[in-house]
Amino acid sequence: MPGHYPLSDMIQAIFSGIAMQLLATALALLVLVGVGVGVQALGPRLKQRLDNALVESLQAGFLSVFTAAVGLFLISVWRAGGLVERGFREIDPDSRTIVAAVLSIAVAAAAYALTRVTKNTIRRLSQQRGAITNHQQQVGHHLVQLFVSVLAGLVVLGIWGVDPGDLLLGAGVATVMVGLAARQTLGAVLAGFVVLFSRPFELGDWVIINDNEGVVTDISIVNTQIRTFDEEYVMIPNDLVTDTEVTNRSRKGRLRLETDVGVDYDTEIARAREIATDAMAETDTPMERPDPHVVLSEFGGSSVVLRLRYYIDTPSARKMWKARTEVITAVKDAFAEENIKIPFPQRELSGRQEAGGLTVSGVGARTEATDENDERVERNPESEADE
């Protein structure tokens, strides 16, 4: 750098050749990566003693300062101070502009830190018994975030000497054009507030929205995120949520599952229901209360269909599949031990009496034809000819 900076002169004297400069660059980058990994690894330990927002702010501030120091070191190593000074001369900012820029960055950083602090505060309140629900936590966080962002924007405009009233008047036409172009997005935002305040579902609820079914993992101003059976995350715009039918399957914190099983028509139904109920009660994943129970569903083509009903709490796709596997395995084993038959699909064939009964043809096949009194049995002439 032009001028005399003892530390910079010392760095340049140590790393004087191109090989030393490359070595210094590699070492500086390795140190930067190592410090970054170390700071991230130290975070969980600090969060056990300090507030999460404070720890994250300290981490971000330390990494920013350390990265700037590494940048200054590399500038000295490669003797690029002149280029930096030349760039500042080309830009030629006055002291007022520099102060305004620094203050704007400080306001933005303070607004971000404040939203982090308020989010953690609301989260702590939601964790206290009887305080606020997860849904109310999301509503409160988004409202505070919106308020702080608007307030920070007004402060930044004031720093740069911009009157918000003049800005709104001058941007009236542009606002109309942008509003027309982004009417779908604005509709999603308005619908987001409707979803947040109407509370059709909360975080962790099992819902069916349009053709998507899964667990609600996030509710934002613009969209709702759910996790499906296949562990896929689906983002659904909130305007679609308000315009379609929403089914909340776990409003009370539990999800009812149903599994159908057929038993033979000769089976004693009351006994089959009792055995299936006892088998479900011995499984681990389904809830004990409400009790698992069995109802009659329908007369099937080959069996009487029993519908097994059972519940799981804190529903998830993995828990649902685990519960179904346990129930199916337990009921099948119990039916096998009690010799209760789960029949294969069957079809009963009969011939019309006036048409001479039922005839089955084929190589080596014998046919039975019944007369009006179902007493006479004769061989198929075609079959006898084949023999």
SEBAKE-683761 format. One record per residue (C-alpha): x, y, z; residue in one letter. Coordinates in nm, 2 decimals. Example, Ala and Ser with C-alpha at 12.3 -4.5 7.8 and 13.67 -1.06 7.14 Angstrom:
2
+--------+--------+--------+------+
:      X :      Y :      Z : tike :
+--------+--------+--------+------+
:   1.23 :  -0.45 :   0.78 :    A :
:   1.37 :  -0.11 :   0.71 :    S :
+--------+--------+--------+------+
//
This chain:
387
+--------+--------+--------+------+
:      X :      Y :      Z : tike :
+--------+--------+--------+------+
:   0.00 :   0.00 :   0.00 :    M :
:   0.12 :   0.36 :  -0.06 :    P :
:   0.25 :   0.51 :   0.26 :    G :
:   0.41 :   0.34 :   0.55 :    H :
:   0.21 :   0.07 :   0.75 :    Y :
:   0.45 :  -0.12 :   0.97 :    P :
:   0.24 :  -0.44 :   0.98 :    L :
:   0.18 :  -0.44 :   0.61 :    S :
:   0.54 :  -0.37 :   0.54 :    D :
:   0.64 :  -0.67 :   0.76 :    M :
:   0.39 :  -0.90 :   0.59 :    I :
:   0.53 :  -0.80 :   0.25 :    Q :
:   0.88 :  -0.85 :   0.36 :    A :
:   0.81 :  -1.21 :   0.49 :    I :
:   0.61 :  -1.31 :   0.18 :    F :
:   0.82 :  -1.15 :  -0.09 :    S :
:   0.83 :  -1.41 :  -0.37 :    G :
:   0.54 :  -1.56 :  -0.57 :    I :
:   0.59 :  -1.90 :  -0.41 :    A :
:   0.56 :  -1.74 :  -0.06 :    M :
:   0.26 :  -1.54 :  -0.17 :    Q :
:   0.08 :  -1.86 :  -0.29 :    L :
:   0.17 :  -2.04 :   0.03 :    L :
:   0.04 :  -1.75 :   0.24 :    A :
:  -0.28 :  -1.75 :   0.05 :    T :
:  -0.33 :  -2.12 :   0.09 :    A :
:  -0.26 :  -2.10 :   0.46 :    L :
:  -0.49 :  -1.81 :   0.51 :    A :
:  -0.78 :  -1.99 :   0.34 :    L :
:  -0.72 :  -2.30 :   0.54 :    L :
:  -0.72 :  -2.10 :   0.87 :    V :
:  -1.04 :  -1.93 :   0.76 :    L :
:  -1.21 :  -2.26 :   0.69 :    V :
:  -1.08 :  -2.41 :   1.02 :    G :
:  -1.20 :  -2.11 :   1.23 :    V :
:  -1.54 :  -2.12 :   1.06 :    G :
:  -1.58 :  -2.50 :   1.14 :    V :
:  -1.46 :  -2.44 :   1.49 :    G :
:  -1.70 :  -2.15 :   1.56 :    V :
:  -1.99 :  -2.36 :   1.43 :    Q :
:  -1.89 :  -2.66 :   1.64 :    A :
:  -1.87 :  -2.44 :   1.95 :    L :
:  -2.22 :  -2.30 :   1.89 :    G :
:  -2.42 :  -2.59 :   2.05 :    P :
:  -2.21 :  -2.57 :   2.37 :    R :
:  -2.25 :  -2.20 :   2.40 :    L :
:  -2.63 :  -2.23 :   2.34 :    K :
:  -2.65 :  -2.44 :   2.65 :    Q :
:  -2.54 :  -2.15 :   2.86 :    R :
:  -2.64 :  -1.84 :   2.66 :    L :
:  -2.94 :  -1.73 :   2.46 :    D :
:  -2.96 :  -1.88 :   2.11 :    N :
:  -3.00 :  -1.54 :   1.94 :    A :
:  -2.70 :  -1.40 :   2.13 :    L :
:  -2.48 :  -1.70 :   2.04 :    V :
:  -2.57 :  -1.68 :   1.67 :    E :
:  -2.51 :  -1.30 :   1.67 :    S :
:  -2.16 :  -1.35 :   1.83 :    L :
:  -2.08 :  -1.62 :   1.58 :    Q :
:  -2.18 :  -1.41 :   1.28 :    A :
:  -2.00 :  -1.10 :   1.41 :    G :
:  -1.68 :  -1.29 :   1.49 :    F :
:  -1.67 :  -1.46 :   1.15 :    L :
:  -1.73 :  -1.13 :   0.97 :    S :
:  -1.44 :  -0.96 :   1.16 :    V :
:  -1.21 :  -1.26 :   1.11 :    F :
:  -1.30 :  -1.28 :   0.73 :    T :
:  -1.23 :  -0.91 :   0.70 :    A :
:  -0.89 :  -0.95 :   0.87 :    A :
:  -0.80 :  -1.24 :   0.64 :    V :
:  -0.90 :  -1.02 :   0.34 :    G :
:  -0.67 :  -0.74 :   0.47 :    L :
:  -0.39 :  -0.99 :   0.51 :    F :
:  -0.42 :  -1.11 :   0.16 :    L :
:  -0.43 :  -0.75 :   0.03 :    I :
:  -0.10 :  -0.69 :   0.20 :    S :
:   0.05 :  -1.02 :   0.08 :    V :
:  -0.03 :  -0.95 :  -0.29 :    W :
:   0.05 :  -0.57 :  -0.25 :    R :
:  -0.30 :  -0.48 :  -0.37 :    A :
:  -0.34 :  -0.18 :  -0.14 :    G :
:  -0.29 :   0.06 :  -0.43 :    G :
:  -0.57 :  -0.10 :  -0.62 :    L :
:  -0.81 :  -0.06 :  -0.33 :    V :
:  -0.72 :   0.31 :  -0.28 :    E :
:  -0.76 :   0.37 :  -0.65 :    R :
:  -1.10 :   0.22 :  -0.64 :    G :
:  -1.20 :   0.44 :  -0.35 :    F :
:  -1.07 :   0.75 :  -0.54 :    R :
:  -1.28 :   0.65 :  -0.84 :    E :
:  -1.59 :   0.61 :  -0.63 :    I :
:  -1.50 :   0.92 :  -0.44 :    D :
:  -1.77 :   0.89 :  -0.16 :    P :
:  -1.80 :   1.18 :   0.07 :    D :
:  -1.82 :   1.14 :   0.45 :    S :
:  -2.20 :   1.18 :   0.46 :    R :
:  -2.25 :   0.89 :   0.21 :    T :
:  -2.01 :   0.67 :   0.40 :    I :
:  -2.18 :   0.74 :   0.73 :    V :
:  -2.52 :   0.68 :   0.57 :    A :
:  -2.41 :   0.35 :   0.42 :    A :
:  -2.26 :   0.23 :   0.76 :    V :
:  -2.57 :   0.33 :   0.95 :    L :
:  -2.80 :   0.16 :   0.69 :    S :
:  -2.60 :  -0.16 :   0.73 :    I :
:  -2.61 :  -0.13 :   1.11 :    A :
:  -2.99 :  -0.08 :   1.10 :    V :
:  -3.04 :  -0.38 :   0.88 :    A :
:  -2.82 :  -0.59 :   1.11 :    A :
:  -3.00 :  -0.47 :   1.42 :    A :
:  -3.34 :  -0.55 :   1.26 :    A :
:  -3.23 :  -0.90 :   1.17 :    Y :
:  -3.09 :  -0.95 :   1.52 :    A :
:  -3.41 :  -0.82 :   1.68 :    L :
:  -3.63 :  -1.06 :   1.48 :    T :
:  -3.41 :  -1.35 :   1.59 :    R :
:  -3.43 :  -1.25 :   1.95 :    V :
:  -3.81 :  -1.21 :   1.93 :    T :
:  -3.84 :  -1.54 :   1.75 :    K :
:  -3.65 :  -1.72 :   2.03 :    N :
:  -3.85 :  -1.54 :   2.29 :    T :
:  -4.18 :  -1.65 :   2.14 :    I :
:  -4.04 :  -2.00 :   2.10 :    R :
:  -3.96 :  -2.01 :   2.47 :    R :
:  -4.31 :  -1.90 :   2.56 :    L :
:  -4.46 :  -2.17 :   2.34 :    S :
:  -4.25 :  -2.43 :   2.52 :    Q :
:  -4.39 :  -2.33 :   2.85 :    Q :
:  -4.70 :  -2.53 :   2.95 :    R :
:  -5.02 :  -2.34 :   2.88 :    G :
:  -4.85 :  -2.04 :   2.72 :    A :
:  -4.91 :  -2.02 :   2.34 :    I :
:  -4.95 :  -2.28 :   2.07 :    T :
:  -4.72 :  -2.35 :   1.78 :    N :
:  -4.96 :  -2.18 :   1.55 :    H :
:  -4.98 :  -1.87 :   1.76 :    Q :
:  -4.60 :  -1.87 :   1.77 :    Q :
:  -4.59 :  -1.86 :   1.39 :    Q :
:  -4.84 :  -1.58 :   1.38 :    V :
:  -4.65 :  -1.37 :   1.64 :    G :
:  -4.32 :  -1.42 :   1.47 :    H :
:  -4.44 :  -1.32 :   1.13 :    H :
:  -4.62 :  -1.01 :   1.27 :    L :
:  -4.31 :  -0.90 :   1.46 :    V :
:  -4.09 :  -0.97 :   1.16 :    Q :
:  -4.32 :  -0.75 :   0.93 :    L :
:  -4.33 :  -0.47 :   1.19 :    F :
:  -3.96 :  -0.46 :   1.24 :    V :
:  -3.88 :  -0.48 :   0.87 :    S :
:  -4.12 :  -0.19 :   0.79 :    V :
:  -3.97 :   0.02 :   1.08 :    L :
:  -3.61 :  -0.05 :   0.97 :    A :
:  -3.70 :   0.05 :   0.61 :    G :
:  -3.84 :   0.38 :   0.73 :    L :
:  -3.53 :   0.45 :   0.94 :    V :
:  -3.31 :   0.37 :   0.64 :    V :
:  -3.51 :   0.61 :   0.42 :    L :
:  -3.47 :   0.88 :   0.69 :    G :
:  -3.09 :   0.83 :   0.70 :    I :
:  -3.07 :   0.89 :   0.33 :    W :
:  -3.29 :   1.19 :   0.35 :    G :
:  -3.59 :   1.04 :   0.16 :    V :
:  -3.94 :   1.14 :   0.26 :    D :
:  -4.16 :   0.83 :   0.26 :    P :
:  -4.46 :   1.03 :   0.16 :    G :
:  -4.29 :   1.17 :  -0.15 :    D :
:  -4.16 :   0.82 :  -0.23 :    L :
:  -4.52 :   0.68 :  -0.22 :    L :
:  -4.66 :   0.96 :  -0.43 :    L :
:  -4.39 :   0.93 :  -0.69 :    G :
:  -4.42 :   0.56 :  -0.71 :    A :
:  -4.80 :   0.55 :  -0.74 :    G :
:  -4.80 :   0.44 :  -1.11 :    V :
:  -4.52 :   0.19 :  -1.06 :    A :
:  -4.71 :   0.05 :  -0.76 :    T :
:  -5.02 :   0.00 :  -0.97 :    V :
:  -4.81 :  -0.18 :  -1.24 :    M :
:  -4.63 :  -0.39 :  -1.00 :    V :
:  -4.95 :  -0.47 :  -0.82 :    G :
:  -5.11 :  -0.59 :  -1.14 :    L :
:  -4.81 :  -0.80 :  -1.23 :    A :
:  -4.78 :  -0.95 :  -0.88 :    A :
:  -5.15 :  -0.98 :  -0.80 :    R :
:  -5.12 :  -1.36 :  -0.76 :    Q :
:  -4.83 :  -1.31 :  -0.51 :    T :
:  -5.02 :  -1.04 :  -0.32 :    L :
:  -5.33 :  -1.26 :  -0.31 :    G :
:  -5.11 :  -1.54 :  -0.16 :    A :
:  -4.98 :  -1.29 :   0.10 :    V :
:  -5.34 :  -1.18 :   0.20 :    L :
:  -5.45 :  -1.54 :   0.20 :    A :
:  -5.15 :  -1.62 :   0.43 :    G :
:  -5.28 :  -1.38 :   0.69 :    F :
:  -5.63 :  -1.55 :   0.66 :    V :
:  -5.47 :  -1.89 :   0.72 :    V :
:  -5.26 :  -1.76 :   1.01 :    L :
:  -5.56 :  -1.61 :   1.19 :    F :
:  -5.84 :  -1.85 :   1.10 :    S :
:  -5.62 :  -2.15 :   1.22 :    R :
:  -5.76 :  -2.43 :   1.00 :    P :
:  -5.45 :  -2.63 :   1.10 :    F :
:  -5.14 :  -2.60 :   1.31 :    E :
:  -4.78 :  -2.72 :   1.29 :    L :
:  -4.77 :  -3.10 :   1.31 :    G :
:  -5.13 :  -3.15 :   1.20 :    D :
:  -5.21 :  -3.42 :   0.94 :    W :
:  -5.40 :  -3.25 :   0.66 :    V :
:  -5.53 :  -3.31 :   0.31 :    I :
:  -5.51 :  -3.00 :   0.09 :    I :
:  -5.63 :  -3.05 :  -0.26 :    N :
:  -5.46 :  -3.37 :  -0.37 :    D :
:  -5.17 :  -3.35 :  -0.12 :    N :
:  -5.17 :  -3.53 :   0.21 :    E :
:  -4.91 :  -3.50 :   0.49 :    G :
:  -4.79 :  -3.33 :   0.80 :    V :
:  -4.78 :  -2.95 :   0.82 :    V :
:  -4.41 :  -2.84 :   0.88 :    T :
:  -4.43 :  -2.47 :   0.82 :    D :
:  -4.69 :  -2.19 :   0.77 :    I :
:  -4.55 :  -1.87 :   0.62 :    S :
:  -4.71 :  -1.56 :   0.48 :    I :
:  -4.69 :  -1.68 :   0.12 :    V :
:  -4.73 :  -2.06 :   0.14 :    N :
:  -4.78 :  -2.37 :   0.36 :    T :
:  -4.53 :  -2.65 :   0.36 :    Q :
:  -4.63 :  -3.02 :   0.42 :    I :
:  -4.43 :  -3.34 :   0.44 :    R :
:  -4.60 :  -3.63 :   0.25 :    T :
:  -4.59 :  -4.00 :   0.30 :    F :
:  -4.29 :  -4.03 :   0.08 :    D :
:  -4.09 :  -3.78 :   0.29 :    E :
:  -4.13 :  -3.52 :   0.01 :    E :
:  -4.19 :  -3.15 :   0.10 :    Y :
:  -4.47 :  -2.98 :  -0.09 :    V :
:  -4.51 :  -2.60 :  -0.10 :    M :
:  -4.88 :  -2.50 :  -0.14 :    I :
:  -4.96 :  -2.13 :  -0.20 :    P :
:  -5.19 :  -2.00 :   0.07 :    N :
:  -5.44 :  -1.87 :  -0.19 :    D :
:  -5.49 :  -2.23 :  -0.30 :    L :
:  -5.53 :  -2.33 :   0.07 :    V :
:  -5.81 :  -2.08 :   0.12 :    T :
:  -5.98 :  -2.17 :  -0.21 :    D :
:  -5.99 :  -2.54 :  -0.16 :    T :
:  -6.13 :  -2.79 :   0.09 :    E :
:  -5.90 :  -2.86 :   0.38 :    V :
:  -5.93 :  -3.18 :   0.58 :    T :
:  -5.76 :  -3.18 :   0.92 :    N :
:  -5.72 :  -3.55 :   1.02 :    R :
:  -5.54 :  -3.49 :   1.35 :    S :
:  -5.70 :  -3.19 :   1.50 :    R :
:  -5.70 :  -3.34 :   1.85 :    K :
:  -5.34 :  -3.45 :   1.82 :    G :
:  -5.41 :  -3.80 :   1.70 :    R :
:  -5.47 :  -3.97 :   1.37 :    L :
:  -5.72 :  -4.25 :   1.31 :    R :
:  -5.61 :  -4.53 :   1.08 :    L :
:  -5.82 :  -4.80 :   0.91 :    E :
:  -5.73 :  -5.14 :   0.77 :    T :
:  -5.98 :  -5.38 :   0.61 :    D :
:  -5.95 :  -5.75 :   0.64 :    V :
:  -6.20 :  -6.02 :   0.51 :    G :
:  -6.31 :  -6.34 :   0.68 :    V :
:  -6.49 :  -6.64 :   0.54 :    D :
:  -6.87 :  -6.63 :   0.54 :    Y :
:  -6.87 :  -6.94 :   0.76 :    D :
:  -6.67 :  -6.76 :   1.03 :    T :
:  -6.84 :  -6.66 :   1.35 :    E :
:  -6.82 :  -6.28 :   1.31 :    I :
:  -6.83 :  -6.20 :   1.68 :    A :
:  -6.54 :  -6.43 :   1.76 :    R :
:  -6.34 :  -6.28 :   1.47 :    A :
:  -6.40 :  -5.93 :   1.59 :    R :
:  -6.29 :  -6.02 :   1.94 :    E :
:  -5.97 :  -6.19 :   1.82 :    I :
:  -5.88 :  -5.89 :   1.60 :    A :
:  -5.94 :  -5.64 :   1.88 :    T :
:  -5.72 :  -5.84 :   2.12 :    D :
:  -5.45 :  -5.87 :   1.86 :    A :
:  -5.45 :  -5.49 :   1.80 :    M :
:  -5.44 :  -5.42 :   2.17 :    A :
:  -5.11 :  -5.61 :   2.20 :    E :
:  -4.93 :  -5.39 :   1.94 :    T :
:  -4.68 :  -5.12 :   2.05 :    D :
:  -4.73 :  -4.82 :   1.82 :    T :
:  -5.12 :  -4.77 :   1.82 :    P :
:  -5.26 :  -4.58 :   2.11 :    M :
:  -5.43 :  -4.76 :   2.40 :    E :
:  -5.68 :  -4.47 :   2.43 :    R :
:  -5.90 :  -4.45 :   2.23 :    P :
:  -5.92 :  -4.83 :   2.22 :    D :
:  -5.87 :  -5.01 :   1.89 :    P :
:  -6.20 :  -5.15 :   1.77 :    H :
:  -6.35 :  -5.35 :   1.49 :    V :
:  -6.66 :  -5.27 :   1.29 :    V :
:  -6.83 :  -5.45 :   1.00 :    L :
:  -6.77 :  -5.28 :   0.67 :    S :
:  -6.95 :  -5.47 :   0.40 :    E :
:  -7.04 :  -5.80 :   0.24 :    F :
:  -6.76 :  -5.86 :   0.00 :    G :
:  -6.76 :  -6.08 :  -0.30 :    G :
:  -6.57 :  -6.35 :  -0.12 :    S :
:  -6.58 :  -6.25 :   0.25 :    S :
:  -6.73 :  -6.04 :   0.52 :    V :
:  -6.51 :  -5.73 :   0.55 :    V :
:  -6.40 :  -5.62 :   0.89 :    L :
:  -6.27 :  -5.27 :   0.93 :    R :
:  -5.99 :  -5.23 :   1.19 :    L :
:  -5.98 :  -4.89 :   1.35 :    R :
:  -5.69 :  -4.77 :   1.56 :    Y :
:  -5.51 :  -4.44 :   1.65 :    Y :
:  -5.16 :  -4.30 :   1.66 :    I :
:  -5.04 :  -3.98 :   1.84 :    D :
:  -4.80 :  -3.72 :   1.70 :    T :
:  -4.86 :  -3.86 :   1.35 :    P :
:  -4.59 :  -3.90 :   1.09 :    S :
:  -4.56 :  -4.11 :   0.78 :    A :
:  -4.30 :  -4.34 :   0.94 :    R :
:  -4.53 :  -4.39 :   1.25 :    K :
:  -4.83 :  -4.46 :   1.03 :    M :
:  -4.66 :  -4.73 :   0.82 :    W :
:  -4.51 :  -4.88 :   1.14 :    K :
:  -4.86 :  -4.90 :   1.31 :    A :
:  -5.02 :  -5.05 :   1.00 :    R :
:  -4.74 :  -5.31 :   0.97 :    T :
:  -4.78 :  -5.41 :   1.34 :    E :
:  -5.16 :  -5.43 :   1.31 :    V :
:  -5.16 :  -5.64 :   0.99 :    I :
:  -4.90 :  -5.88 :   1.12 :    T :
:  -5.07 :  -5.92 :   1.46 :    A :
:  -5.42 :  -5.98 :   1.31 :    V :
:  -5.29 :  -6.22 :   1.05 :    K :
:  -5.10 :  -6.43 :   1.30 :    D :
:  -5.40 :  -6.43 :   1.54 :    A :
:  -5.64 :  -6.55 :   1.27 :    F :
:  -5.39 :  -6.82 :   1.17 :    A :
:  -5.37 :  -6.95 :   1.53 :    E :
:  -5.75 :  -6.96 :   1.56 :    E :
:  -5.80 :  -7.12 :   1.21 :    N :
:  -6.00 :  -6.82 :   1.09 :    I :
:  -5.97 :  -6.81 :   0.71 :    K :
:  -5.89 :  -6.50 :   0.52 :    I :
:  -6.03 :  -6.62 :   0.18 :    P :
:  -5.89 :  -6.56 :  -0.16 :    F :
:  -6.13 :  -6.40 :  -0.42 :    P :
:  -6.39 :  -6.65 :  -0.53 :    Q :
:  -6.65 :  -6.67 :  -0.81 :    R :
:  -6.96 :  -6.90 :  -0.81 :    E :
:  -7.07 :  -7.00 :  -1.16 :    L :
:  -7.41 :  -7.14 :  -1.25 :    S :
:  -7.59 :  -7.21 :  -1.57 :    G :
:  -7.94 :  -7.11 :  -1.67 :    R :
:  -8.18 :  -7.41 :  -1.63 :    Q :
:  -8.36 :  -7.35 :  -1.96 :    E :
:  -8.02 :  -7.35 :  -2.14 :    A :
:  -7.94 :  -7.70 :  -2.02 :    G :
:  -7.71 :  -7.61 :  -1.73 :    G :
:  -7.34 :  -7.52 :  -1.72 :    L :
:  -7.11 :  -7.67 :  -1.98 :    T :
:  -6.73 :  -7.67 :  -1.94 :    V :
:  -6.53 :  -7.78 :  -2.25 :    S :
:  -6.17 :  -7.86 :  -2.28 :    G :
:  -5.93 :  -8.15 :  -2.33 :    V :
:  -6.01 :  -8.42 :  -2.06 :    G :
:  -6.28 :  -8.21 :  -1.90 :    A :
:  -6.60 :  -8.37 :  -1.77 :    R :
:  -6.92 :  -8.16 :  -1.78 :    T :
:  -7.22 :  -8.18 :  -1.57 :    E :
:  -7.56 :  -8.08 :  -1.70 :    A :
:  -7.86 :  -8.08 :  -1.48 :    T :
:  -8.22 :  -8.13 :  -1.58 :    D :
:  -8.52 :  -7.95 :  -1.43 :    E :
:  -8.49 :  -8.16 :  -1.11 :    N :
:  -8.11 :  -8.13 :  -1.09 :    D :
:  -8.08 :  -8.51 :  -1.08 :    E :
:  -7.95 :  -8.63 :  -1.42 :    R :
:  -7.57 :  -8.61 :  -1.49 :    V :
:  -7.44 :  -8.69 :  -1.84 :    E :
:  -7.11 :  -8.66 :  -2.02 :    R :
:  -7.04 :  -8.40 :  -2.28 :    N :
:  -7.05 :  -8.58 :  -2.62 :    P :
:  -6.77 :  -8.35 :  -2.75 :    E :
:  -6.56 :  -8.46 :  -2.45 :    S :
:  -6.64 :  -8.83 :  -2.52 :    E :
:  -6.54 :  -8.78 :  -2.88 :    A :
:  -6.22 :  -8.63 :  -2.77 :    D :
:  -6.14 :  -8.92 :  -2.54 :    E :
+--------+--------+--------+------+
//
